[in-house]
Amino acid sequence: MRHALAPGFGDPANFDISDCSAQRNLDDQGRQQALNLGKQLKAERINFSEVRSSFWCRCYETAELVDVGPVTEFSGLNSFFQQYADRRETLNTLNDYLASLEKGTDPVLLVTHQVVISAVTGISPVSGGIVLFNSKTGAALRWEP
């Protein structure tokens, strides 16, 4: 899942991974979008074995507001758009994690950035967009709730 709506483009020049005030963040519309997505996922009765998020505040807040399980930060979901994370290291970490998933387990919810989703699936989702991805076959499609 791409984080919910966080107006703007990229992060500010004073970006600090440990300080949400130095990042681009969700606005009220983005928060409502995340809450609505959570309601839709719960209505579909989708159970997630785990929820992981990028270290970026907009991703973590999205994951918390969706509220389908405890959220764990995961470096394999960090944005490499402005080189705040290393692209190769991020994708290697993510691909190792995806390869480790057991067949037949409940899905996982990964809240990340457009560049990460596009690199793995070839799909560029809108803010709050969800891409269903089969880590064993590589098949991917947009989920339209």
The first five atom37 places (N, CA, C, CB, O) and aatype in JSON, in Angstrom:
{
  "aatype": [12, 1, 8, 0, 10, 0, 14, 7, 13, 7, 3, 14, 0, 2, 13, 3, 9, 15, 3, 4, 15, 0, 5, 1, 2, 10, 3, 3, 5, 7, 1, 5, 5, 0, 10, 2, 10, 7, 11, 5, 10, 11, 0, 6, 1, 9, 2, 13, 15, 6, 19, 1, 15, 15, 13, 17, 4, 1, 4, 18, 6, 16, 0, 6, 10, 19, 3, 19, 7, 14, 19, 16, 6, 13, 15, 7, 10, 2, 15, 13, 13, 5, 5, 18, 0, 3, 1, 1, 6, 16, 10, 2, 16, 10, 2, 3, 18, 10, 0, 15, 10, 6, 11, 7, 16, 3, 14, 19, 10, 10, 19, 16, 8, 5, 19, 19, 9, 15, 0, 19, 16, 7, 9, 15, 14, 19, 15, 7, 7, 9, 19, 10, 13, 2, 15, 11, 16, 7, 0, 0, 10, 1, 17, 6, 14],
  "atom_mask": [
    [1, 1, 1, 1, 1],
    [1, 1, 1, 1, 1],
    [1, 1, 1, 1, 1],
    [1, 1, 1, 1, 1],
    [1, 1, 1, 1, 1],
    [1, 1, 1, 1, 1],
    [1, 1, 1, 1, 1],
    [1, 1, 1, 0, 1],
    [1, 1, 1, 1, 1],
    [1, 1, 1, 0, 1],
    [1, 1, 1, 1, 1],
    [1, 1, 1, 1, 1],
    [1, 1, 1, 1, 1],
    [1, 1, 1, 1, 1],
    [1, 1, 1, 1, 1],
    [1, 1, 1, 1, 1],
    [1, 1, 1, 1, 1],
    [1, 1, 1, 1, 1],
    [1, 1, 1, 1, 1],
    [1, 1, 1, 1, 1],
    [1, 1, 1, 1, 1],
    [1, 1, 1, 1, 1],
    [1, 1, 1, 1, 1],
    [1, 1, 1, 1, 1],
    [1, 1, 1, 1, 1],
    [1, 1, 1, 1, 1],
    [1, 1, 1, 1, 1],
    [1, 1, 1, 1, 1],
    [1, 1, 1, 1, 1],
    [1, 1, 1, 0, 1],
    [1, 1, 1, 1, 1],
    [1, 1, 1, 1, 1],
    [1, 1, 1, 1, 1],
    [1, 1, 1, 1, 1],
    [1, 1, 1, 1, 1],
    [1, 1, 1, 1, 1],
    [1, 1, 1, 1, 1],
    [1, 1, 1, 0, 1],
    [1, 1, 1, 1, 1],
    [1, 1, 1, 1, 1],
    [1, 1, 1, 1, 1],
    [1, 1, 1, 1, 1],
    [1, 1, 1, 1, 1],
    [1, 1, 1, 1, 1],
    [1, 1, 1, 1, 1],
    [1, 1, 1, 1, 1],
    [1, 1, 1, 1, 1],
    [1, 1, 1, 1, 1],
    [1, 1, 1, 1, 1],
    [1, 1, 1, 1, 1],
    [1, 1, 1, 1, 1],
    [1, 1, 1, 1, 1],
    [1, 1, 1, 1, 1],
    [1, 1, 1, 1, 1],
    [1, 1, 1, 1, 1],
    [1, 1, 1, 1, 1],
    [1, 1, 1, 1, 1],
    [1, 1, 1, 1, 1],
    [1, 1, 1, 1, 1],
    [1, 1, 1, 1, 1],
    [1, 1, 1, 1, 1],
    [1, 1, 1, 1, 1],
    [1, 1, 1, 1, 1],
    [1, 1, 1, 1, 1],
    [1, 1, 1, 1, 1],
    [1, 1, 1, 1, 1],
    [1, 1, 1, 1, 1],
    [1, 1, 1, 1, 1],
    [1, 1, 1, 0, 1],
    [1, 1, 1, 1, 1],
    [1, 1, 1, 1, 1],
    [1, 1, 1, 1, 1],
    [1, 1, 1, 1, 1],
    [1, 1, 1, 1, 1],
    [1, 1, 1, 1, 1],
    [1, 1, 1, 0, 1],
    [1, 1, 1, 1, 1],
    [1, 1, 1, 1, 1],
    [1, 1, 1, 1, 1],
    [1, 1, 1, 1, 1],
    [1, 1, 1, 1, 1],
    [1, 1, 1, 1, 1],
    [1, 1, 1, 1, 1],
    [1, 1, 1, 1, 1],
    [1, 1, 1, 1, 1],
    [1, 1, 1, 1, 1],
    [1, 1, 1, 1, 1],
    [1, 1, 1, 1, 1],
    [1, 1, 1, 1, 1],
    [1, 1, 1, 1, 1],
    [1, 1, 1, 1, 1],
    [1, 1, 1, 1, 1],
    [1, 1, 1, 1, 1],
    [1, 1, 1, 1, 1],
    [1, 1, 1, 1, 1],
    [1, 1, 1, 1, 1],
    [1, 1, 1, 1, 1],
    [1, 1, 1, 1, 1],
    [1, 1, 1, 1, 1],
    [1, 1, 1, 1, 1],
    [1, 1, 1, 1, 1],
    [1, 1, 1, 1, 1],
    [1, 1, 1, 1, 1],
    [1, 1, 1, 0, 1],
    [1, 1, 1, 1, 1],
    [1, 1, 1, 1, 1],
    [1, 1, 1, 1, 1],
    [1, 1, 1, 1, 1],
    [1, 1, 1, 1, 1],
    [1, 1, 1, 1, 1],
    [1, 1, 1, 1, 1],
    [1, 1, 1, 1, 1],
    [1, 1, 1, 1, 1],
    [1, 1, 1, 1, 1],
    [1, 1, 1, 1, 1],
    [1, 1, 1, 1, 1],
    [1, 1, 1, 1, 1],
    [1, 1, 1, 1, 1],
    [1, 1, 1, 1, 1],
    [1, 1, 1, 1, 1],
    [1, 1, 1, 1, 1],
    [1, 1, 1, 0, 1],
    [1, 1, 1, 1, 1],
    [1, 1, 1, 1, 1],
    [1, 1, 1, 1, 1],
    [1, 1, 1, 1, 1],
    [1, 1, 1, 1, 1],
    [1, 1, 1, 0, 1],
    [1, 1, 1, 0, 1],
    [1, 1, 1, 1, 1],
    [1, 1, 1, 1, 1],
    [1, 1, 1, 1, 1],
    [1, 1, 1, 1, 1],
    [1, 1, 1, 1, 1],
    [1, 1, 1, 1, 1],
    [1, 1, 1, 1, 1],
    [1, 1, 1, 1, 1],
    [1, 1, 1, 0, 1],
    [1, 1, 1, 1, 1],
    [1, 1, 1, 1, 1],
    [1, 1, 1, 1, 1],
    [1, 1, 1, 1, 1],
    [1, 1, 1, 1, 1],
    [1, 1, 1, 1, 1],
    [1, 1, 1, 1, 1]
  ],
  "atom_positions": [
    [[0.84, -1.18, 0.0], [0.0, 0.0, 0.0], [0.88, 1.24, 0.0], [-0.95, 0.0, 1.21], [1.88, 1.32, 0.72]],
    [[0.49, 2.21, -0.83], [1.17, 3.51, -0.78], [0.54, 4.32, 0.35], [1.07, 4.27, -2.15], [-0.67, 4.26, 0.57]],
    [[1.35, 5.07, 1.07], [0.83, 5.91, 2.15], [-0.31, 6.77, 1.65], [1.95, 6.79, 2.73], [-0.41, 7.06, 0.46]],
    [[-1.18, 7.17, 2.57], [-2.3, 8.03, 2.24], [-1.8, 9.42, 1.82], [-3.26, 8.15, 3.44], [-0.61, 9.7, 1.86]],
    [[-2.74, 10.26, 1.42], [-2.43, 11.57, 0.86], [-1.58, 12.42, 1.8], [-3.7, 12.29, 0.52], [-1.96, 12.7, 2.94]],
    [[-0.43, 12.83, 1.29], [0.48, 13.74, 1.98], [0.89, 14.79, 0.96], [1.75, 12.97, 2.59], [1.83, 14.57, 0.19]],
    [[0.19, 15.91, 0.93], [0.4, 16.9, -0.13], [1.86, 17.33, -0.28], [-0.45, 18.11, 0.13], [2.62, 17.39, 0.69]],
    [[2.2, 17.61, -1.51], [3.55, 18.07, -1.81], [4.28, 17.05, -2.66], [0.0, 0.0, 0.0], [3.69, 16.11, -3.2]],
    [[5.59, 17.26, -2.76], [6.43, 16.42, -3.62], [7.75, 16.21, -2.9], [6.65, 17.07, -5.03], [8.45, 17.17, -2.59]],
    [[8.09, 14.96, -2.62], [9.34, 14.67, -1.93], [9.29, 15.16, -0.49], [0.0, 0.0, 0.0], [8.22, 15.45, 0.05]],
    [[10.45, 15.24, 0.12], [10.57, 15.72, 1.49], [11.36, 17.01, 1.51], [11.24, 14.65, 2.39], [12.11, 17.3, 0.58]],
    [[11.18, 17.81, 2.58], [11.89, 19.09, 2.66], [13.41, 18.92, 2.75], [11.39, 19.88, 3.86], [13.9, 17.84, 3.09]],
    [[14.12, 19.99, 2.46], [15.59, 19.97, 2.48], [16.14, 19.64, 3.86], [16.14, 21.3, 2.02], [17.24, 19.1, 3.98]],
    [[15.38, 19.95, 4.91], [15.83, 19.67, 6.28], [15.33, 18.3, 6.77], [15.35, 20.77, 7.23], [15.21, 18.08, 7.97]],
    [[15.04, 17.4, 5.84], [14.5, 16.08, 6.18], [15.3, 15.41, 7.3], [14.5, 15.17, 4.94], [16.53, 15.42, 7.31]],
    [[14.56, 14.84, 8.25], [15.16, 14.09, 9.35], [14.24, 12.9, 9.63], [15.35, 14.99, 10.64], [13.08, 13.09, 10.01]],
    [[14.74, 11.7, 9.45], [13.95, 10.48, 9.62], [13.38, 10.35, 11.03], [14.79, 9.25, 9.29], [12.36, 9.69, 11.23]],
    [[14.02, 10.96, 12.01], [13.57, 10.84, 13.4], [12.68, 12.0, 13.84], [14.77, 10.75, 14.31], [12.3, 12.07, 15.01]],
    [[12.34, 12.9, 12.92], [11.55, 14.08, 13.27], [10.43, 14.27, 12.25], [12.45, 15.34, 13.34], [10.67, 14.69, 11.11]],
    [[9.21, 13.96, 12.66], [8.07, 14.07, 11.75], [7.86, 15.5, 11.25], [6.81, 13.58, 12.42], [7.34, 15.69, 10.15]],
    [[8.25, 16.5, 12.03], [8.06, 17.89, 11.6], [9.02, 18.26, 10.46], [8.27, 18.84, 12.78], [8.85, 19.3, 9.83]],
    [[10.0, 17.42, 10.2], [10.97, 17.65, 9.11], [10.71, 16.69, 7.95], [12.42, 17.5, 9.62], [11.63, 16.31, 7.23]],
    [[9.44, 16.29, 7.79], [9.03, 15.39, 6.71], [7.72, 15.9, 6.11], [8.87, 13.93, 7.23], [7.02, 16.72, 6.7]],
    [[7.4, 15.4, 4.92], [6.09, 15.63, 4.33], [5.13, 14.66, 5.02], [6.09, 15.44, 2.75], [5.43, 13.46, 5.11]],
    [[4.0, 15.15, 5.5], [3.11, 14.33, 6.3], [1.68, 14.3, 5.77], [3.1, 14.83, 7.72], [1.32, 15.07, 4.88]],
    [[0.89, 13.39, 6.31], [-0.52, 13.32, 5.97], [-1.21, 14.62, 6.39], [-1.2, 12.1, 6.64], [-0.87, 15.22, 7.4]],
    [[-2.18, 15.03, 5.58], [-3.04, 16.12, 5.99], [-4.36, 15.51, 6.49], [-3.29, 17.14, 4.81], [-4.48, 14.29, 6.57]],
    [[-5.34, 16.34, 6.8], [-6.61, 15.82, 7.31], [-7.27, 14.89, 6.29], [-7.56, 16.97, 7.67], [-7.85, 13.87, 6.67]],
    [[-7.19, 15.23, 5.03], [-7.77, 14.39, 3.98], [-7.05, 13.03, 3.93], [-7.68, 15.09, 2.6], [-7.69, 11.99, 3.77]],
    [[-5.74, 13.04, 4.08], [-4.98, 11.8, 4.08], [-5.32, 10.93, 5.29], [0.0, 0.0, 0.0], [-5.44, 9.71, 5.17]],
    [[-5.49, 11.56, 6.44], [-5.87, 10.8, 7.64], [-7.23, 10.16, 7.46], [-5.88, 11.72, 8.89], [-7.43, 9.0, 7.81]],
    [[-8.17, 10.92, 6.9], [-9.51, 10.37, 6.66], [-9.44, 9.25, 5.63], [-10.48, 11.48, 6.19], [-10.14, 8.24, 5.76]],
    [[-8.62, 9.42, 4.63], [-8.44, 8.38, 3.6], [-7.94, 7.08, 4.24], [-7.44, 8.87, 2.51], [-8.44, 6.0, 3.92]],
    [[-6.97, 7.18, 5.14], [-6.44, 5.99, 5.82], [-7.51, 5.35, 6.7], [-5.21, 6.36, 6.67], [-7.64, 4.12, 6.71]],
    [[-8.26, 6.14, 7.42], [-9.35, 5.59, 8.25], [-10.37, 4.86, 7.38], [-10.03, 6.71, 9.06], [-10.84, 3.78, 7.74]],
    [[-10.73, 5.46, 6.25], [-11.7, 4.84, 5.35], [-11.17, 3.53, 4.76], [-12.08, 5.8, 4.21], [-11.91, 2.56, 4.64]],
    [[-9.89, 3.51, 4.4], [-9.29, 2.28, 3.88], [-9.33, 1.17, 4.92], [-7.84, 2.53, 3.43], [-9.59, 0.01, 4.6]],
    [[-9.06, 1.54, 6.17], [-9.14, 0.56, 7.25], [-10.53, -0.02, 7.38], [0.0, 0.0, 0.0], [-10.69, -1.23, 7.56]],
    [[-11.53, 0.83, 7.29], [-12.92, 0.36, 7.36], [-13.23, -0.6, 6.21], [-13.9, 1.55, 7.33], [-13.88, -1.62, 6.41]],
    [[-12.75, -0.27, 5.02], [-12.98, -1.13, 3.85], [-12.3, -2.48, 4.02], [-12.49, -0.44, 2.58], [-12.89, -3.52, 3.72]],
    [[-11.06, -2.47, 4.48], [-10.33, -3.73, 4.67], [-11.02, -4.59, 5.73], [-8.87, -3.45, 5.08], [-11.13, -5.81, 5.56]],
    [[-11.49, -3.98, 6.8], [-12.19, -4.73, 7.84], [-13.51, -5.26, 7.32], [-12.44, -3.85, 9.07], [-13.9, -6.39, 7.65]],
    [[-14.22, -4.47, 6.5], [-15.49, -4.92, 5.91], [-15.28, -6.13, 5.0], [-16.16, -3.78, 5.13], [-16.15, -6.99, 4.89]],
    [[-14.13, -6.18, 4.35], [-13.79, -7.31, 3.47], [-13.32, -8.53, 4.28], [-12.7, -6.9, 2.48], [-13.11, -9.61, 3.72]],
    [[-13.17, -8.33, 5.59], [-12.73, -9.4, 6.5], [-11.37, -9.98, 6.1], [-13.77, -10.5, 6.54], [-11.15, -11.19, 6.15]],
    [[-10.48, -9.08, 5.7], [-9.12, -9.5, 5.35], [-8.3, -9.51, 6.63], [-8.48, -8.55, 4.27], [-8.21, -8.5, 7.32]],
    [[-7.7, -10.64, 6.94], [-6.83, -10.76, 8.1], [-5.38, -10.68, 7.65], [-7.09, -12.1, 8.87], [-4.97, -11.36, 6.71]],
    [[-4.62, -9.85, 8.31], [-3.2, -9.69, 7.98], [-2.35, -10.36, 9.05], [-2.83, -8.19, 7.85], [-2.6, -10.19, 10.25]],
    [[-1.36, -11.12, 8.61], [-0.46, -11.77, 9.57], [0.46, -10.74, 10.21], [0.37, -12.87, 8.87], [0.93, -10.94, 11.34]],
    [[0.73, -9.65, 9.51], [1.52, -8.57, 10.08], [1.34, -7.31, 9.25], [3.01, -8.97, 10.16], [0.91, -7.36, 8.1]],
    [[1.69, -6.19, 9.87], [1.65, -4.88, 9.21], [3.03, -4.27, 9.38], [0.52, -3.95, 9.81], [3.52, -4.12, 10.5]],
    [[3.64, -3.92, 8.25], [4.96, -3.29, 8.27], [4.89, -1.96, 7.56], [6.03, -4.2, 7.62], [4.11, -1.77, 6.63]],
    [[5.74, -1.04, 8.01], [5.74, 0.31, 7.48], [7.16, 0.79, 7.25], [5.0, 1.26, 8.42], [8.1, 0.39, 7.93]],
    [[7.28, 1.66, 6.27], [8.49, 2.46, 6.1], [8.73, 3.25, 7.38], [8.38, 3.41, 4.86], [7.81, 3.44, 8.17]],
    [[9.95, 3.71, 7.59], [10.28, 4.54, 8.74], [9.68, 5.95, 8.62], [11.8, 4.63, 8.91], [9.6, 6.66, 9.62]],
    [[9.26, 6.37, 7.41], [8.72, 7.69, 7.19], [7.41, 7.85, 7.96], [8.51, 7.95, 5.69], [6.58, 6.94, 7.99]],
    [[7.23, 9.0, 8.58], [6.05, 9.25, 9.44], [4.74, 9.12, 8.68], [6.14, 10.64, 10.04], [3.76, 8.63, 9.24]],
    [[4.69, 9.53, 7.41], [3.44, 9.44, 6.65], [3.02, 7.99, 6.42], [3.58, 10.16, 5.32], [1.83, 7.69, 6.35]],
    [[3.99, 7.11, 6.3], [3.68, 5.68, 6.14], [3.24, 5.08, 7.47], [4.9, 4.92, 5.59], [2.24, 4.36, 7.53]],
    [[3.98, 5.37, 8.51], [3.66, 4.81, 9.82], [2.28, 5.29, 10.29], [4.73, 5.19, 10.85], [1.5, 4.5, 10.82]],
    [[2.0, 6.58, 10.09], [0.69, 7.09, 10.49], [-0.42, 6.44, 9.67], [0.63, 8.62, 10.33], [-1.47, 6.11, 10.22]],
    [[-0.19, 6.26, 8.37], [-1.18, 5.57, 7.55], [-1.46, 4.18, 8.1], [-0.7, 5.47, 6.09], [-2.61, 3.8, 8.28]],
    [[-0.41, 3.43, 8.39], [-0.56, 2.06, 8.9], [-1.31, 2.04, 10.23], [0.82, 1.4, 9.07], [-2.16, 1.18, 10.46]],
    [[-1.0, 2.99, 11.1], [-1.71, 3.05, 12.39], [-3.18, 3.39, 12.21], [-1.05, 4.08, 13.3], [-4.04, 2.8, 12.87]],
    [[-3.48, 4.32, 11.32], [-4.88, 4.72, 11.1], [-5.69, 3.64, 10.39], [-4.93, 6.0, 10.3], [-6.89, 3.51, 10.65]],
    [[-5.07, 2.88, 9.51], [-5.76, 1.76, 8.87], [-6.18, 0.75, 9.94], [-4.85, 1.08, 7.8], [-7.25, 0.15, 9.85]],
    [[-5.35, 0.59, 10.95], [-5.7, -0.15, 12.17], [-6.15, -1.59, 11.93], [-6.78, 0.59, 12.89], [-7.23, -2.0, 12.35]],
    [[-5.29, -2.34, 11.24], [-5.6, -3.77, 11.02], [-4.58, -4.68, 11.72], [-5.64, -4.08, 9.52], [-4.53, -5.88, 11.44]],
    [[-3.78, -4.11, 12.61], [-2.81, -4.89, 13.37], [-1.68, -4.01, 13.85], [0.0, 0.0, 0.0], [-1.54, -2.87, 13.4]],
    [[-0.87, -4.54, 14.77], [0.28, -3.77, 15.26], [1.25, -3.47, 14.11], [1.0, -4.53, 16.38], [1.46, -4.3, 13.23]],
    [[1.84, -2.3, 14.15], [2.71, -1.84, 13.07], [4.17, -1.97, 13.48], [2.4, -0.37, 12.69], [4.56, -1.57, 14.58]],
    [[4.98, -2.53, 12.58], [6.42, -2.65, 12.78], [7.13, -1.88, 11.68], [6.87, -4.15, 12.78], [6.8, -2.04, 10.5]],
    [[8.08, -1.03, 12.04], [8.88, -0.35, 11.03], [9.82, -1.35, 10.36], [9.68, 0.82, 11.67], [10.33, -2.27, 10.99]],
    [[10.04, -1.14, 9.06], [10.84, -2.07, 8.28], [11.63, -1.29, 7.22], [9.95, -3.16, 7.62], [11.04, -0.61, 6.38]],
    [[12.95, -1.41, 7.27], [13.82, -0.64, 6.37], [13.64, -1.02, 4.9], [15.26, -0.83, 6.76], [13.97, -0.23, 4.01]],
    [[13.13, -2.2, 4.63], [12.9, -2.64, 3.26], [11.77, -1.89, 2.57], [0.0, 0.0, 0.0], [11.48, -2.15, 1.4]],
    [[11.13, -0.97, 3.28], [10.03, -0.19, 2.7], [10.37, 1.3, 2.61], [8.77, -0.37, 3.53], [9.53, 2.1, 2.19]],
    [[11.58, 1.68, 2.99], [11.97, 3.09, 3.0], [12.11, 3.66, 1.6], [13.27, 3.26, 3.76], [12.42, 2.95, 0.64]],
    [[11.89, 4.96, 1.5], [11.93, 5.63, 0.2], [13.37, 5.94, -0.23], [11.11, 6.92, 0.26], [14.17, 6.45, 0.55]],
    [[13.66, 5.63, -1.47], [14.96, 5.98, -2.04], [14.81, 7.09, -3.08], [15.63, 4.73, -2.68], [15.74, 7.36, -3.84]],
    [[13.63, 7.72, -3.12], [13.33, 8.76, -4.1], [14.36, 9.89, -4.08], [11.95, 9.33, -3.86], [14.84, 10.31, -5.13]],
    [[14.71, 10.38, -2.91], [15.68, 11.47, -2.79], [17.0, 10.97, -2.19], [15.11, 12.6, -1.92], [17.78, 11.75, -1.64]],
    [[17.24, 9.69, -2.31], [18.45, 9.05, -1.82], [18.62, 9.13, -0.3], [19.64, 9.66, -2.48], [19.75, 9.08, 0.19]],
    [[17.51, 9.25, 0.44], [17.6, 9.19, 1.9], [17.8, 7.74, 2.35], [16.33, 9.8, 2.56], [18.27, 7.49, 3.46]],
    [[17.45, 6.81, 1.5], [17.75, 5.39, 1.7], [18.41, 4.89, 0.43], [16.44, 4.56, 2.05], [18.17, 5.43, -0.66]],
    [[19.24, 3.87, 0.55], [19.92, 3.3, -0.61], [18.95, 2.37, -1.36], [21.19, 2.52, -0.16], [18.38, 1.45, -0.77]],
    [[18.77, 2.61, -2.65], [17.8, 1.85, -3.45], [18.12, 0.35, -3.43], [17.79, 2.37, -4.91], [17.25, -0.47, -3.15]],
    [[19.35, 0.02, -3.74], [19.74, -1.39, -3.83], [19.56, -2.1, -2.48], [21.2, -1.51, -4.3], [19.01, -3.2, -2.43]],
    [[20.02, -1.49, -1.41], [19.91, -2.09, -0.08], [18.44, -2.25, 0.32], [20.65, -1.24, 0.96], [18.04, -3.28, 0.87]],
    [[17.64, -1.22, 0.05], [16.21, -1.28, 0.38], [15.54, -2.42, -0.35], [15.52, 0.05, 0.04], [14.83, -3.23, 0.26]],
    [[15.75, -2.5, -1.67], [15.08, -3.54, -2.46], [15.6, -4.93, -2.13], [15.26, -3.26, -3.95], [14.82, -5.89, -2.14]],
    [[16.88, -5.07, -1.84], [17.42, -6.37, -1.42], [16.77, -6.82, -0.11], [18.96, -6.31, -1.27], [16.4, -7.99, 0.03]],
    [[16.65, -5.91, 0.84], [16.03, -6.22, 2.13], [14.57, -6.63, 1.92], [16.12, -5.02, 3.1], [14.11, -7.61, 2.5]],
    [[13.86, -5.87, 1.11], [12.46, -6.18, 0.84], [12.32, -7.51, 0.11], [11.82, -5.07, 0.01], [11.48, -8.33, 0.49]],
    [[13.11, -7.74, -0.91], [13.02, -8.99, -1.67], [13.36, -10.21, -0.82], [13.95, -8.95, -2.89], [12.74, -11.26, -0.97]],
    [[14.34, -10.08, 0.08], [14.66, -11.17, 1.01], [13.46, -11.47, 1.91], [15.9, -10.82, 1.86], [13.13, -12.63, 2.15]],
    [[12.81, -10.42, 2.4], [11.63, -10.6, 3.25], [10.51, -11.27, 2.46], [11.15, -9.24, 3.8], [9.91, -12.23, 2.94]],
    [[10.24, -10.78, 1.25], [9.15, -11.37, 0.44], [9.43, -12.83, 0.14], [8.98, -10.58, -0.87], [8.51, -13.65, 0.15]],
    [[10.68, -13.18, -0.13], [11.04, -14.57, -0.42], [10.87, -15.46, 0.8], [12.48, -14.65, -0.92], [10.69, -16.67, 0.67]],
    [[10.92, -14.87, 1.99], [10.81, -15.66, 3.22], [9.37, -15.97, 3.62], [11.5, -14.94, 4.35], [9.13, -16.79, 4.51]],
    [[8.41, -15.31, 2.98], [7.01, -15.52, 3.35], [6.58, -16.94, 3.01], [6.09, -14.49, 2.64], [6.89, -17.47, 1.94]],
    [[5.86, -17.55, 3.93], [5.38, -18.91, 3.74], [4.14, -18.93, 2.85], [5.07, -19.57, 5.09], [3.25, -18.09, 3.01]],
    [[4.08, -19.87, 1.94], [2.91, -20.05, 1.09], [1.72, -20.44, 1.97], [3.17, -21.13, 0.0], [1.85, -21.27, 2.88]],
    [[0.58, -19.83, 1.69], [-0.63, -20.19, 2.41], [-0.88, -19.4, 3.68], [0.0, 0.0, 0.0], [-1.9, -19.62, 4.33]],
    [[0.01, -18.5, 4.05], [-0.21, -17.7, 5.26], [-1.1, -16.51, 4.91], [1.14, -17.22, 5.87], [-1.27, -16.17, 3.74]],
    [[-1.66, -15.87, 5.93], [-2.44, -14.66, 5.71], [-1.58, -13.61, 5.05], [-3.02, -14.13, 7.04], [-0.36, -13.62, 5.21]],
    [[-2.2, -12.71, 4.3], [-1.42, -11.65, 3.65], [-0.8, -10.71, 4.67], [-2.3, -10.85, 2.68], [-1.22, -10.65, 5.82]],
    [[0.2, -9.99, 4.21], [0.82, -8.95, 5.03], [0.46, -7.61, 4.39], [2.39, -9.14, 5.13], [0.27, -7.51, 3.18]],
    [[0.37, -6.59, 5.22], [0.13, -5.24, 4.73], [1.44, -4.48, 4.85], [-1.02, -4.53, 5.51], [1.98, -4.33, 5.95]],
    [[1.95, -4.01, 3.73], [3.19, -3.26, 3.69], [2.87, -1.84, 3.25], [4.23, -3.93, 2.72], [2.38, -1.62, 2.14]],
    [[3.13, -0.87, 4.11], [2.83, 0.53, 3.8], [4.14, 1.22, 3.45], [2.11, 1.25, 5.0], [5.06, 1.29, 4.26]],
    [[4.2, 1.73, 2.21], [5.46, 2.22, 1.69], [5.23, 3.4, 0.76], [6.2, 1.1, 0.96], [4.26, 4.13, 0.9]],
    [[6.13, 3.58, -0.19], [6.15, 4.73, -1.09], [5.97, 4.28, -2.53], [7.46, 5.51, -0.93], [6.2, 3.11, -2.87]],
    [[5.56, 5.21, -3.38], [5.34, 4.91, -4.79], [6.57, 4.3, -5.44], [4.94, 6.18, -5.53], [6.44, 3.34, -6.21]],
    [[7.77, 4.84, -5.16], [8.97, 4.34, -5.83], [9.26, 2.88, -5.48], [10.17, 5.2, -5.46], [9.74, 2.13, -6.33]],
    [[8.98, 2.48, -4.27], [9.22, 1.1, -3.85], [8.23, 0.17, -4.53], [9.12, 0.96, -2.31], [8.61, -0.87, -5.07]],
    [[6.95, 0.55, -4.51], [5.92, -0.28, -5.14], [6.18, -0.41, -6.63], [4.52, 0.32, -4.89], [6.09, -1.5, -7.19]],
    [[6.51, 0.69, -7.28], [6.79, 0.66, -8.72], [7.99, -0.22, -9.04], [7.04, 2.06, -9.25], [7.97, -0.96, -10.03]],
    [[9.03, -0.15, -8.22], [10.23, -0.95, -8.47], [9.95, -2.45, -8.37], [11.33, -0.56, -7.48], [10.53, -3.24, -9.11]],
    [[9.07, -2.83, -7.47], [8.79, -4.26, -7.25], [7.71, -4.78, -8.19], [8.38, -4.5, -5.81], [7.81, -5.9, -8.69]],
    [[6.66, -3.96, -8.42], [5.49, -4.46, -9.14], [5.31, -3.89, -10.54], [4.27, -4.18, -8.35], [4.58, -4.46, -11.35]],
    [[5.95, -2.77, -10.83], [5.74, -2.1, -12.11], [4.47, -1.25, -12.11], [0.0, 0.0, 0.0], [4.11, -0.68, -13.14]],
    [[3.78, -1.17, -10.97], [2.55, -0.39, -10.86], [2.83, 0.85, -10.01], [1.4, -1.25, -10.23], [3.5, 0.78, -8.98]],
    [[2.32, 1.99, -10.46], [2.49, 3.24, -9.74], [1.14, 3.65, -9.14], [3.05, 4.36, -10.68], [0.33, 4.28, -9.83]],
    [[0.9, 3.31, -7.87], [-0.41, 3.6, -7.28], [-0.55, 5.05, -6.84], [-0.65, 2.69, -6.11], [0.44, 5.73, -6.56]],
    [[-1.79, 5.5, -6.78], [-2.08, 6.83, -6.23], [-1.89, 6.77, -4.72], [-3.54, 7.28, -6.58], [-1.74, 5.69, -4.15]],
    [[-1.88, 7.93, -4.07], [-1.79, 7.98, -2.62], [-2.94, 7.16, -2.02], [-1.83, 9.45, -2.1], [-4.09, 7.32, -2.41]],
    [[-2.6, 6.29, -1.08], [-3.59, 5.41, -0.48], [-3.96, 4.22, -1.34], [0.0, 0.0, 0.0], [-4.84, 3.44, -0.98]],
    [[-3.31, 4.07, -2.48], [-3.6, 2.96, -3.39], [-2.99, 1.67, -2.9], [0.0, 0.0, 0.0], [-1.94, 1.65, -2.25]],
    [[-3.67, 0.58, -3.21], [-3.22, -0.74, -2.79], [-2.94, -1.6, -4.01], [-4.27, -1.43, -1.87], [-3.73, -1.65, -4.95]],
    [[-1.8, -2.27, -3.99], [-1.43, -3.22, -5.05], [-1.34, -4.59, -4.4], [-0.07, -2.82, -5.74], [-0.62, -4.79, -3.42]],
    [[-2.07, -5.54, -4.95], [-1.98, -6.92, -4.49], [-0.79, -7.55, -5.2], [-3.31, -7.73, -4.76], [-0.69, -7.49, -6.43]],
    [[0.1, -8.15, -4.43], [1.32, -8.71, -5.0], [1.54, -10.11, -4.47], [2.54, -7.82, -4.68], [1.54, -10.33, -3.26]],
    [[1.72, -11.05, -5.39], [2.03, -12.43, -5.01], [3.54, -12.58, -5.02], [1.34, -13.46, -5.99], [4.18, -12.55, -6.07]],
    [[4.11, -12.74, -3.83], [5.57, -12.8, -3.72], [6.16, -14.05, -4.32], [5.98, -12.7, -2.28], [7.37, -14.11, -4.56]],
    [[5.35, -15.06, -4.58], [5.87, -16.3, -5.18], [5.85, -16.26, -6.7], [5.06, -17.5, -4.69], [6.76, -16.77, -7.35]],
    [[4.79, -15.64, -7.28], [4.68, -15.62, -8.74], [5.07, -14.28, -9.36], [3.26, -15.95, -9.14], [5.35, -14.2, -10.56]],
    [[5.1, -13.23, -8.54], [5.39, -11.9, -9.05], [4.19, -11.21, -9.68], [0.0, 0.0, 0.0], [4.32, -10.09, -10.18]],
    [[3.03, -11.86, -9.65], [1.83, -11.25, -10.2], [1.39, -10.07, -9.34], [0.69, -12.3, -10.31], [1.44, -10.13, -8.11]],
    [[0.98, -8.99, -9.99], [0.56, -7.79, -9.27], [-0.65, -7.18, -9.97], [1.72, -6.77, -9.18], [-0.75, -7.2, -11.2]],
    [[-1.57, -6.62, -9.16], [-2.7, -5.9, -9.7], [-3.19, -4.87, -8.7], [-3.83, -6.86, -10.09], [-3.04, -5.03, -7.48]],
    [[-3.78, -3.82, -9.22], [-4.35, -2.78, -8.37], [-5.59, -3.34, -7.69], [-4.7, -1.5, -9.19], [-6.38, -4.07, -8.3]],
    [[-5.76, -3.0, -6.41], [-6.98, -3.38, -5.7], [-7.88, -2.17, -5.61], [-6.68, -3.95, -4.29], [-7.49, -1.14, -5.07]],
    [[-9.06, -2.3, -6.15], [-10.04, -1.22, -6.13], [-11.16, -1.62, -5.19], [-10.58, -0.91, -7.56], [-12.06, -2.37, -5.59]],
    [[-11.13, -1.14, -3.94], [-12.17, -1.53, -2.98], [-13.55, -0.97, -3.37], [-11.81, -1.05, -1.57], [-14.53, -1.21, -2.68]]
  ]
}
